[in-house]
Amino acid sequence: MPDITRKRRLIQDEDEDEVEEQEVRSSRSSKDKGKDVKGKSVKRSKQQDESENDMATPQEDEDEDSVEREEPEGEEWQENNNTDDMEWQELAAIELENAIKRPGHIGAVAEMGVIEMIEMFDFMCHRHLKVPFGPKINFVIGHNGSGKSAILTAIMVCLGGKANATNRAQSLKALIREGATQTDVKLQLRNRGLDAYRPEVYGDSIIIERRISRDGGSSYKIKSAKGKTISTKREELAAMCDHMNIQVDNPMNVLSQDTARQFIQSSTAEEKYRFFMRGTQLTQLSQDYELVRECIDTMQTTLKTKREILPELFQLAKSAQARFKDMQAAATLELKMEGLKHQVAWAQIDEMEKGVREAEEDLQTKLRKIPAIETKKANETNTIQEIDTKLQEVEQTMQSQTDSNAPALIKKRELEGRLREKRNMIKEIQEEEKTVNEEIKELREKVRMFDQRIAKEMQKLDANSQEKRAATEEQIRKMEQDMDDAKRRLAELRETKSAFEKELEDQSNKQEKVATAIRQTKNEMADAQDRVRQIRDRKENALKAFGPSIPDVLRDIEDVTARNGWRREPPVGPLGRHVKLRQQNWAPVLESALGANLNAFAVQDDGDMRTLRGILQRRRCNSPVFTTKKILFDYREPDSRFLTINRALDFDHEWVRRLLIDKASIEQTILVEQRQQADRITSSGRDGGMPENVSRCLTLDLMQVGDRFGGAASIMMQRYKGPPRLSSNVDQELGALEGTVARCQDSLRFRLSENQGLVAEVEKLHLQDNRLKKEILGLEQFLRKQPNVIEKLRETLQEDRPTNLDAYEESKQQVLEKVETMKKQYEPIAEQKQKVMDEMDPIREEIKAINEALVAQESNVSKIQRELDDLNIERTRILPKIQHWDRKLEEERRNIHEMELDLKEKTKNLQDSTEQASKYCERVEITGSTTQLEREIKQIQNRLREREKERGCSLEEVTSDMNRKQDEYRSAKIAIHQLDELVKYLKKTLNTRMLRWTMFRSSMAARSVHNFNIQLSERGYSGELSFEHKEKKLTIRVETEDNTGKAEVARDKDPKSLSGGERSFSTICLLLALWDSMASSIRCLDEFDVFMDAVNRRISMKMLIGTARQSDGVQYILITPQDASSVSPGPDVRVHRLHDPERNQQTL
């Protein structure tokens, strides 16, 4: 087992030795060169030659240095030195296989860094407990609650661990036994052998004492084997643990109950990989290398600063050399300055020519923009013309619809006139009926006269009898006449009632349709008025679109934020504030699709949710509240050819985007203009289903095609009727809504007037119908009772009938026959009346059809009016664009005019300046810019003035000053070169160390994989550890065997699906595999077998003991609540059994 910490130290020592050696070589080289420079004593001519050679190459050296500095940094070092992990895994597997082939190997006992004893006072549940440990294997057993885990907690606390790392308390004072004011923990470490920590000071053992007070205070005492206090500083304890490689905060070395239970059951692949990296200290090595990389960056920054200073030294040396040359070439300076002045004159001409060329190019660029702007304006103008054409067509359609109603109204009035004529005919027929009835009455009067004569004859025979008989016959005659009148009247009433019922039905249907149209118009007008009011509120305050009390809610949220009243970040909302729609034509669809989600707020804590709900209730706001963590998760969208809701919106808050993805699936909802296209898209995916990452389609006509559950049904979305939250130009919508309100008001006035007349007509018809019903009912009752009464009277007459009245009776009979004849004349009249009534029915049906057609025409007129409103809105939207392009075109033309004037002025100035320069001198070649030339002229002038001032100086003094400054420049150049070489060397060394780090990681991962399978094979299992170093993931799979059947069947399981025993056994196997790649002298494991059965516990015990015996210099402390009957104490195995402590608890 390689000791990673020691190797890391060896690597660092080697790096330091190599760096020191390189620095020594560099310093010696610089000293030798310095001596050579100082020892030079040559003649003036030789010094001039060397100076000229040195001054001629500084720029070339700087260029070489700049090229050498272009080296990869950061992650590129690792990418350029990547090694094939598979090769190292194979080598590590072979090495591990060879090591395992030595059966019965017993590891050496640690001489340093193991615990010899721990003692605690008033710690957790223990009043006083002292536990001596063996150097190899130690089992601590006892019942639940006996304080086993307290021993592990005491070890961690005493060695410097934090309270929350123990998973037992959030603060150290919580570890004090109840009733005590402080707790003391004492731990004794072995400190022997060649690698002992300061053995001359501490001796063979080191005693660490830690005291924790109830008030939160904590102190250390680090004592020698003789009990002498050596230090009370935590830094000394940290240095000691680092030297002995004791990693108390490493979760893989000290595995508590909760950490062991969560390690394989609920930890993610990333967490397992971090466990592996921390346990093997590869994370610490990576951090150290990152620190080295930062140091290299600092050195490079220093190198860059020095290189920036080097030109200044070069300029000083060059100035000194110039002074030297000035002493020899003062005569040439005037001539050179005159040439520079000529160059300055023509350099200005060059700059002016360049300015003219640039102005011409800018002018041409502007001129090229004009056609594009004119094209865009023409397109928008064509669009307006098309809209105007459509407006004319729709207005003509509206006028034609209105004109088409006129013939129907004329036809209706004509039919109503014909219906009145038929009614008049019925009245005339009724008059004829009345005439016939009167003639019948006259004949009946004659019958009555004959009856009177008969009665007189009868009186002659028997006055009393005749009088009685006459009265009876008169009564019978009158009753029969009444019955005939009643039958005729009943027939007339029934015919009249039938006509009234048809007319009442027609009028009622028409009135109901008009009432329905009134309700629809009122609803449409109320909705439009509500929208107008909401839009006006939104114009006053855009926040009111999300609710009338939202501004007050936001002020309350700001007040709570100012008081630091939120546990986490302040609420975010309404979510619609952070959303902007790119294409306004999708506003109605997205308003309906997102619904209340745009009014919602989001918080990250339940306490903040309650606070926010209190604000919302106080302000009577019903906005939803989402409680969720602020996680910016990744999401997947469909192909880029689809427009999703997410792509149609701009977000200024990424968390809002994730919330709408979670609540409304905006990343998988696509927007399609036509429903037919949506139907094609929903069946264009694999197997005729949805395309990948598409859950549903929304169309402009508010149709939803498909759903997130895979269905392809089409449903109508409910239109959003609230204030606009996504529309950017509400003035257009406001104008359209006001037009709708005016149109509804006009239509409502017309409908109300029509309805009022229809209601009055229906009420009148109802009264007449009720009166007819009462009269018909009375006649029917009369006709049912009257025949019985007449029959009884006739029976009475038959008893006393006289025999000599034949003549009168014969005359009477003739009159009665005439009555019958008149009755027969009545039948054609009745048939004619029925015929007229039958002719009235088609007229009523035609009037009804015309009324229905007029109602339908009114609906079409409403649709045409809405189309007119939409076209006006579109026209209003495009007009500002045309105005924009007009302004843009005017602005560009104005700019072109100004640029032409500027170009003309620059051209004129160029011509004038060229003439002046030609008069001054002929055109010369320019060697630099005007600024550079003027600076050089100024330098020459300064030199001439200085030469005049320094004429009293000797040539030797000027030569000495030049040599000194040149020496300073050379020394700085050498130092920069040496530092550059050192940076290159450090980079090379770091690359080598990173390569070794990669080798160690691959080797340790391969050993862990191989060892994991070997440990699982003890139980007949197999498994897989999959290391994904780039993704930083460690995936575990365990394959068990199902022996319930006749044949064994292998079952590949995820750790979360294992049984309790299987999971615990797999945890032990994984820990043993990872421990084999770790370098720590102490390994602790708490309740490793709590979920194991007897077989798994026996095999796990055997594996742990066997692995512990084969480990070199490692101490194992294993805690279990089981009896550990299978463990036999021996020279390398100690078993510590704990009794239940006194907890001062009362019986519940």
Secondary structure, 3 states (H helix, E strand, C coil): CCCHHHHHHHHHHHHHHHHHHHHHHHHHHHHHHHHHHHCCCCCHHHHHHHHHHHHCCHHHHHHHHHHHCCCCCCHHHHHHCCCCHHHHHHHHHHHHHHHHCCCCCCCCCCCEEEEEEEEEEEECCEEEEEEECCCCEEEEECCCCCCHHHHHHHHHHHCCCCCHHHCCCCCHHHHECCCCCEEEEEEEEEECCCCCCCHHHHCCEEEEEEEEECCCCEEEEEECCCCCEEECCHHHHHHHHHHCCCCCCCCCCEECHHHHHHHHHCCCHHHHHHHHHHHCCHHHHHHHHHHHHHHHHHHHHHHHHHHHHHHHHHHHHHHHHHHHHHHHCHHHHHHHHHHHHHHHHHHHHHHHHHHHHHHHHHHHHHHHHHHHHHHHHHHHHHHHHHHHHHHHHHHHHHHHHHHHHHHHHHHHHHHHHHHHHHHHHHHHHHHHHHHHHHHHHHHHHHHHHHHHHHHHHHHHHCHHHHHHHHHHHHHHHHHHHHHHHHHHHHHHHHHHHHHHHHHHHHHHHHHHHHHHHHHHHHHHHHHHHHHHHHHHHHHHCHHHHHCCCHHHHHHHHHHHHHCCCCCCCCCECCHHHHEEECCHHHHHHHHHHHHHHHHCEEECCHHHHHHHHHHHHHCCCCCCEEECCCCCCCCCCCCCCCCEHHHHEEECCHHHHHHHHHHHCCCCEEEECCHHHHHHHHCCCHHHCCCCCCCEEEECCCEEECCCCCCCCEEECCCCCCCCCCCCCHHHHHHHHHHHHHHHHHHHHHHHHHHHHHHHHHHHHHHHHHHHHHHHHHHHHHHHHHHHHHHHHHHHHHHCCCCCCHHHHHHHHHHHHHHHHHHHHHHHHHHHHHHHHHHHHHHHHHHHHHHHHHHHHHHHHHHHHHHHHHHHHHHHHHHHHHHHHHHHHHHHHHHHHHHHHHHHHHHHHHHHHHHHHHHHCCCCCCCCCHHHHHHHHHHHHHHHHHHHHHHHCCHHHHHHHHHHHHHHHHHHHHHHHHHHHHHHHHHHHHHHHHHHHHHHHHHHHHHHHHHHHHHHHCCCCEEEEEEECCCCEEEEEEEEEECCCCCCEEEEECHHHCCHHHHHHHHHHHHHHHHCCCCCCEEEEECCCCCCCHHHHHHHHHHHHHHHHHCCCCEEEEEECCCCCCCCCECCEEEEECCCCCCCCCCC
